[in-house]
Amino acid sequence: MRELGIALNAVATEAPQDTDAEYLRAPSWPKVVAVAGRLAQVMVGNDPKELAAMHEPI
């Protein structure tokens, strides 16, 4: 969580108007996506019910 907060704060400095478009164009945005993806894997991996739901058809 701390690493995600750091990545988000870095992007916030690159998006002075605080718009979604700015965040998505920010040079640091790929880092946010990578960190969030790793965090999601950890969170789902620690919740057996959610882990099972990932493998169910939508």
JOPE-V358122 format. One record per backbone hydrogen bond with DSSP energy under -0.5 kcal/mol. CO is the residue of the C=O (numbers start at 1). NH is the residue of the N-H. E is the energy in kcal/mol with one decimal. If there is no record, write none. Layout:
co->[CO;CO]
nh->[NH;NH]
e->[E;E]
This chain:
co->[1;2;3;4;5;6;7;8;9;10;11;11;12;15;19;20;21;22;23;26;28;28;29;30;31;32;33;34;35;36;37;38;39;40;41;42;44;47;47;48;49;50;51;52;53]
nh->[5;6;7;8;9;10;11;12;13;14;14;15;15;18;23;24;25;26;26;29;31;32;33;34;35;36;37;38;39;40;41;42;43;44;45;46;47;50;51;52;53;54;55;55;56]
e->[-2.4;-2.2;-2.3;-2.8;-2.4;-2.0;-1.9;-2.3;-1.4;-0.7;-1.1;-0.5;-0.8;-1.7;-2.1;-2.5;-1.5;-1.2;-0.6;-1.8;-0.8;-1.4;-2.2;-2.3;-2.8;-2.8;-2.2;-2.1;-2.4;-2.6;-1.9;-2.0;-2.7;-2.8;-2.5;-1.2;-1.8;-0.6;-2.5;-2.2;-1.9;-1.5;-0.5;-1.2;-1.3]
